[in-house]
Amino acid sequence: MAIKVSLVSLGCEKNLVDSERMLRKLRNHGYELVTEFGDSDVAVVNTCGFIQSAKEEAIETILEIGALKKEGTVKKLILTGCLTERYKEEAAAEFPEADAIVGIGDEKDIVDILDKVLKDERYVHFAPKSDAMMDGERILSTLPFFSYLKIAEGCSNCCTYCAIPMIRGRFRSVPMEDVLAEANWMAENGVTELNIIAQDTTRYGEDLYGESRLPELLKKLCAIDGLRWIRVLYCYPERITDELIEVMAQEPKIVKYIDMPIQHCNDEILARMNRPSTKEKLIDVIGKLRAAMPGIVLRTTLITGFPGETEEQFNELAEFVQEMKFARLGCFPYSQEDGTKAAEFTDQLDEEVKAHRADIIMEQQMEISAAYNEAQLGTEKTAVVEGFDKWAECYFGRTAADAPDIDGKVFFSSERKLSLGEYVQIKITDTLDYDLLGEVVE
């Protein structure tokens, strides 16, 4: 009887890609994959350790599975990912219930690791970060028509608040031929929507080719038969070049949507964050994007309560949000992370102040988003079918303006039966918070 293995992937989509590669290795080796921990002999947790809330989620998951192991339901527990990579010594000591604790450089050896723990060996090992998986076949765990294409590993930007460089290592691009081979494989297996990800997609190729090759990569991806939507996420504003904007504007497969985390707009705060942007540069690149692609959907993320942020600097950020009117925006209170430069700054703000400022920004954004949705009333949009809501008795899906998992949905009726992954024309008839309502038009 095959040994049953379950895997939970916590954190970002970049972690998810690593998990999908581990799943493929395990299945190819003859292990049976199951979705529930309670049904598995071996549980693997691919942890996230980016900010405090992510660490807490990872610890809760580990303790939950540890309890199942104590009961005898789960036989073995393997921990990997960003939390274990970040806290090597602490993880080995704090989680005695784990049979293996490994880093991101060990994930390519997941089969050997599982074989070891099945022989009752406790295995603790941290391979070099440069050994992290950057290619290989995957088992796609998303809906069958969309997936994520990770084009680089690590980060060299070294923002003062961010632990990613010390967790994932320096920025390393995947060779273009490997990226294209993986994209072709996904298209051949029914993927029609490709979401391009990395810690900084706009930096792609600098380490391999001496310059950014993202525009060239996007052109080649657009030439792949079967792909319909190509979305670019995690773009640093200072690296959004005129060439990249031109490619995005000209290629019909590239959805007119860009994820551009700016974190703040005040020049002094940006400098203390070690972000090379300025408010003037941000306004300039936003203007260029909107001029080249009228109606482009801009998504960003912000941090409130960064050390030393004054009331005046926060008000400047709030005014900037009101003026720029991002279609999509997330705002998070600053998290003081061990080992980062900003954690050592002496002018830390109270947790209540940080959270209150984030709430103010999100209240503003709720009004902006409501106005954005109101402007969509009466328009027709292409949407991809993600499923049928039996309670609401209607279909749901996403338009090109909505990235998977982070943006809103469109709920719609249809006189004919629709298929998962089908692209249909929707007339927008109403709005619901961050979501749209509509009906299929033939």
C-alpha positions in Angstrom: 0.0 0.0 0.0 1.4 3.4 -1.0 2.3 5.8 1.8 0.0 8.8 1.9 1.5 12.3 2.0 -0.3 15.6 2.5 1.3 19.1 2.0 0.1 22.5 3.0 1.6 25.6 1.4 1.5 28.7 3.5 2.2 32.3 2.4 2.7 33.6 -1.1 2.3 32.2 -4.6 6.1 31.9 -4.9 6.0 29.4 -2.0 3.1 27.7 -3.8 5.2 27.0 -6.9 7.9 25.4 -4.7 5.2 23.2 -3.1 3.9 22.1 -6.5 7.3 21.0 -7.5 7.7 19.0 -4.3 4.4 17.4 -4.9 5.4 16.3 -8.4 8.6 14.7 -7.0 6.7 12.9 -4.4 4.1 11.5 -6.8 6.8 10.5 -9.3 8.5 8.5 -6.5 5.3 6.5 -5.8 3.8 8.3 -2.8 0.1 8.8 -2.8 -1.0 12.5 -2.4 -3.9 13.4 -0.2 -5.4 16.7 0.7 -6.3 16.2 4.3 -3.7 15.8 7.1 -6.0 13.4 8.9 -5.8 11.0 5.9 -2.1 11.1 5.6 0.9 9.1 7.0 3.3 12.0 6.4 2.5 15.7 6.6 4.7 18.3 5.0 4.3 22.0 5.9 5.9 24.6 3.6 6.0 27.5 6.0 6.0 31.3 5.6 8.1 33.5 7.8 7.7 36.9 6.2 5.9 38.9 8.9 4.5 38.2 12.3 1.0 37.2 11.2 2.5 34.7 8.8 4.8 33.2 11.4 1.8 32.8 13.8 -0.2 31.0 11.1 2.7 28.6 10.5 3.2 27.9 14.1 -0.6 27.2 14.6 -0.5 24.8 11.7 2.6 23.0 13.0 1.0 22.6 16.4 -2.3 21.4 14.9 -0.5 18.6 13.0 1.7 17.9 16.0 -1.4 17.1 17.9 -2.6 14.7 15.2 0.9 13.1 15.3 0.6 12.7 19.1 -2.8 10.9 18.6 -1.2 8.6 16.1 -3.2 9.9 13.1 -0.2 11.4 11.4 3.0 9.3 11.6 5.7 11.8 10.4 6.0 15.6 10.1 8.3 17.5 7.8 8.9 21.3 8.1 10.4 23.4 5.4 10.0 26.9 3.8 10.7 30.4 4.9 10.1 30.0 8.7 12.5 27.2 9.1 15.1 28.9 6.8 14.8 32.1 8.8 14.9 30.5 12.3 17.1 27.4 11.8 18.3 26.8 15.3 15.1 27.9 17.0 12.9 25.7 14.7 15.0 22.5 15.5 14.6 23.2 19.2 11.0 24.5 19.4 9.4 21.8 17.3 10.4 18.4 18.7 7.4 16.9 17.1 8.9 17.5 13.6 10.8 14.5 12.2 12.6 16.7 9.6 13.4 20.4 9.6 15.0 21.7 6.4 15.6 24.9 4.5 14.5 26.1 1.1 17.7 24.7 -0.5 16.7 21.2 0.6 13.3 21.1 -1.0 14.7 19.6 -4.2 15.6 16.6 -2.1 12.1 16.1 -0.6 12.0 12.5 -1.6 15.3 11.6 0.1 14.1 13.5 3.2 10.9 11.6 3.3 12.7 8.3 2.9 15.0 9.2 5.8 12.1 10.0 8.2 10.3 6.8 7.3 13.4 5.0 8.6 12.9 6.8 11.9 15.8 9.3 11.4 15.4 12.8 12.6 16.8 15.0 9.9 17.8 18.6 10.3 19.7 20.2 7.4 20.0 23.6 5.6 21.5 23.5 2.2 22.8 26.7 0.6 20.0 29.1 -0.6 21.4 28.9 -4.1 20.2 25.3 -4.2 16.6 26.4 -4.1 14.4 24.9 -6.8 14.1 27.1 -9.8 12.8 24.7 -12.4 11.2 21.3 -12.7 7.8 19.8 -13.4 4.9 20.7 -11.1 1.5 19.4 -10.1 -0.7 22.5 -10.5 -2.8 23.0 -7.4 -4.7 26.0 -8.7 -7.8 25.9 -10.8 -6.8 24.1 -14.0 -6.9 27.1 -16.3 -4.6 29.5 -14.4 -1.2 29.2 -12.8 1.9 31.1 -11.6 5.1 31.4 -13.5 8.1 32.1 -11.1 10.8 33.8 -13.1 13.3 34.5 -10.4 14.3 33.5 -6.8 15.5 35.7 -4.0 15.8 39.5 -3.8 18.7 41.9 -3.8 16.8 45.1 -3.1 17.4 45.0 0.7 14.5 47.2 1.8 15.2 48.0 5.5 11.9 46.5 6.7 12.1 43.2 4.7 13.6 39.9 5.7 13.3 38.2 2.2 16.9 38.7 1.2 18.2 36.9 4.3 15.6 34.2 3.9 15.7 33.6 0.2 19.1 34.9 -0.7 20.2 37.2 -3.5 18.1 37.7 -6.7 18.6 34.9 -9.2 16.8 34.9 -12.5 15.6 31.6 -14.1 17.2 31.3 -17.6 14.8 32.4 -20.2 14.8 29.1 -22.1 13.7 27.3 -18.8 10.9 29.9 -18.2 9.6 29.5 -21.8 9.8 25.7 -21.5 7.7 25.8 -18.3 5.2 28.2 -19.8 4.8 26.0 -22.9 4.3 23.0 -20.7 1.5 24.8 -18.8 -0.2 26.0 -22.0 -0.1 22.4 -23.4 -1.8 21.3 -20.1 -4.7 23.7 -20.4 -3.5 26.8 -18.6 -4.8 29.9 -20.4 -4.0 32.5 -17.7 -0.4 33.0 -16.7 0.6 35.2 -13.7 4.2 36.2 -13.7 5.8 36.3 -10.3 9.1 36.9 -8.5 10.2 39.1 -5.6 10.9 41.8 -8.2 9.7 40.8 -11.7 11.0 44.0 -13.3 14.6 43.0 -12.3 14.4 39.8 -14.4 17.5 39.0 -16.3 19.8 41.7 -14.8 22.0 39.0 -13.1 22.2 36.7 -16.2 22.2 39.1 -19.1 23.4 42.4 -17.6 20.0 44.2 -18.2 16.3 43.7 -17.6 14.9 41.2 -20.1 11.3 41.3 -18.9 10.0 43.0 -22.0 11.7 40.4 -24.2 10.4 37.6 -22.0 6.8 38.9 -22.2 6.9 39.1 -26.0 8.0 35.5 -26.2 5.4 34.4 -23.7 2.7 36.2 -25.8 3.8 34.0 -28.8 2.8 30.8 -27.0 -0.4 29.2 -28.4 -3.1 28.6 -25.9 -2.3 31.5 -23.5 -5.0 34.1 -23.3 -4.2 36.3 -20.3 -0.7 37.2 -19.1 -0.5 39.2 -15.9 2.6 40.9 -14.4 2.9 41.0 -10.6 5.4 42.5 -8.2 6.8 45.3 -10.4 9.1 47.8 -8.7 8.0 51.3 -9.9 11.5 52.6 -10.5 12.2 49.7 -12.9 9.1 50.1 -15.0 10.7 51.4 -18.2 9.3 53.0 -21.3 10.1 49.7 -23.1 8.1 47.6 -20.7 5.2 50.0 -20.9 5.2 49.8 -24.7 5.3 46.0 -24.7 2.4 45.9 -22.2 0.4 48.4 -24.3 1.0 46.7 -27.6 0.6 43.0 -26.7 -3.1 42.0 -26.5 -2.5 39.0 -24.4 -1.0 41.1 -21.6 -3.9 42.2 -19.4 -3.9 45.9 -18.7 -3.2 45.4 -15.0 0.0 45.9 -13.1 0.9 45.1 -9.5 3.3 47.8 -8.3 4.0 47.8 -4.5 5.1 51.3 -3.6 4.9 51.1 0.2 4.8 54.9 0.8 5.0 58.2 -1.0 6.9 60.4 1.4 10.5 60.9 0.2 12.0 60.7 3.6 10.2 57.5 4.6 11.1 56.0 1.2 14.7 56.8 1.8 14.6 55.2 5.2 13.0 52.1 3.7 15.9 52.0 1.2 13.4 52.4 -1.7 14.9 54.3 -4.6 11.6 55.9 -5.6 10.4 59.4 -4.8 6.9 60.8 -4.8 7.7 62.6 -8.1 9.0 59.4 -9.7 5.8 57.5 -8.6 3.5 60.2 -10.0 5.5 60.1 -13.3 5.4 56.3 -13.8 1.7 56.2 -12.9 1.0 58.9 -15.4 3.0 57.0 -18.1 1.1 53.8 -17.4 -2.3 55.5 -17.6 -1.4 57.5 -20.7 -0.2 54.4 -22.6 -3.0 52.1 -21.4 -6.2 54.1 -20.6 -8.2 52.2 -18.0 -5.3 50.2 -16.7 -5.9 48.6 -13.4 -3.2 49.6 -10.9 -2.7 47.5 -7.7 -0.4 48.6 -4.9 0.5 47.9 -1.3 1.3 50.3 1.4 2.9 50.3 4.9 1.7 52.6 7.7 3.5 53.3 10.9 7.0 52.8 9.6 9.5 53.9 12.3 9.5 57.7 12.6 6.4 58.2 10.4 5.0 61.5 11.6 1.3 62.5 11.4 2.2 64.9 8.6 3.9 62.1 6.6 1.0 59.8 7.1 -1.4 62.5 6.0 0.7 63.0 2.9 0.2 59.3 2.2 -3.5 59.5 2.7 -3.8 62.4 0.3 -1.7 60.6 -2.2 -4.0 57.6 -2.1 -7.0 59.9 -2.6 -5.3 61.6 -5.6 -4.0 58.5 -7.3 -7.1 56.4 -6.9 -5.6 53.0 -7.3 -8.2 50.5 -8.4 -6.7 47.9 -6.1 -4.9 48.6 -2.8 -3.8 46.8 0.3 -2.4 48.5 3.4 -0.6 46.8 6.3 0.7 48.2 9.6 4.5 48.0 9.8 5.8 44.7 11.2 9.1 45.0 13.2 11.0 42.0 11.9 14.1 40.4 13.5 17.3 40.9 11.7 16.1 43.8 9.5 17.7 47.3 9.7 14.4 49.0 10.4 13.9 46.8 13.5 16.9 48.5 15.0 15.5 52.0 14.4 14.8 53.7 17.8 11.7 55.6 16.7 9.3 52.7 16.6 5.6 53.6 16.7 2.9 52.0 19.0 1.0 49.1 17.5 -2.3 50.9 17.9 -1.1 53.9 15.9 0.2 51.7 13.1 -3.0 49.7 12.9 -5.2 52.8 13.2 -3.4 54.5 10.3 -3.8 51.3 8.2 -7.5 51.3 8.9 -7.9 54.9 7.8 -6.2 54.1 4.4 -8.4 51.0 3.9 -11.5 53.1 4.7 -10.5 55.6 2.1 -9.8 52.7 -0.4 -13.2 51.3 0.2 -14.8 54.5 -1.1 -12.4 54.6 -4.1 -13.1 51.0 -4.9 -16.9 51.6 -4.6 -16.6 54.5 -7.1 -14.4 52.4 -9.4 -17.1 49.6 -9.4 -19.9 52.1 -9.9 -18.1 53.3 -13.1 -18.3 49.7 -14.5 -22.1 49.6 -14.5 -23.5 49.0 -17.9 -20.1 48.0 -19.4 -19.3 44.7 -21.0 -16.3 42.7 -19.8 -14.7 39.3 -20.5 -14.7 37.0 -17.5 -13.3 33.6 -16.9 -15.7 31.1 -15.2 -14.4 29.8 -11.8 -17.4 28.0 -10.6 -21.1 27.9 -9.6 -22.4 29.2 -6.3 -25.2 27.0 -5.4 -26.4 29.3 -2.6 -26.6 32.4 -4.8 -27.6 30.2 -7.8 -25.2 31.9 -10.1 -21.8 31.5 -11.7 -18.7 33.4 -10.4 -15.4 34.3 -11.9 -12.9 37.1 -12.6 -12.4 39.7 -15.2 -8.9 40.7 -16.4 -9.0 43.5 -13.8 -8.9 40.9 -11.0 -5.8 38.8 -10.1 -6.5 35.3 -8.6 -6.9 35.1 -4.8 -6.2 38.8 -4.0 -8.8 40.8 -5.9 -12.6 40.6 -6.3 -15.0 38.4 -8.2 -17.8 38.9 -10.7 -21.1 37.0 -10.0 -23.3 36.4 -13.0 -26.3 34.6 -14.4 -26.4 32.6 -17.7 -29.2 31.0 -19.7 -26.9 28.2 -20.8 -24.6 25.9 -18.8 -21.1 27.2 -18.6 -17.8 25.3 -18.2 -14.9 25.9 -15.8 -12.3 28.0 -17.4 -14.6 29.2 -20.2 -14.3 32.9 -21.2 -17.6 34.7 -21.5 -18.9 38.3 -22.1 -20.6 39.8 -19.0 -22.7 42.9 -18.8 -22.2 44.5 -15.4 -25.6 45.3 -13.8 -24.8 45.9 -10.1 -22.0 46.1 -7.5 -21.5 44.4 -4.2 -18.7 45.8 -2.0 -15.5 44.9 -3.9 -17.3 42.5 -6.3 -19.4 43.0 -9.5 -22.7 41.5 -10.5 -23.8 40.8 -14.1 -25.2 38.5 -16.7 -23.8 36.7 -19.7 -24.4 38.3 -23.1 -24.0 36.1 -26.1 
